[in-house]
Amino acid sequence: MTSELKPCKNCGSLDQSWQDGKRVTTGVSHNRLNLNDVEAFFFLGCNACGETLRYMSCEAISEQLNTRATPSADTLAGVQKYGDGEYVLYS
């Protein structure tokens, strides 16, 4: 995953922002929803022209966060490691 911001493919603008959304994935009415009836997602949109540049499900974001590189020893100064890849910062 790269952190470099790419220009909008439609207008070339770098003015972009992430938004979140949710949708009902079943035919259940809104007053009777369970957690598995709703899907959350994020999308990157261009603020200049309104183009949707990227769509990501919460599962895809979670997968990327859980597979990120392990921090180096210098980065871990003042950080306590718990389990496999879980870190807590103590100040």
Secondary structure by P-SEA (a helix, b strand, c coil): ccccccccccccccbbbbbbbcccccccccccccccccccbbbbbbcccccccccccaaaaaaaaaaccccccccccccccccccbbbbcc
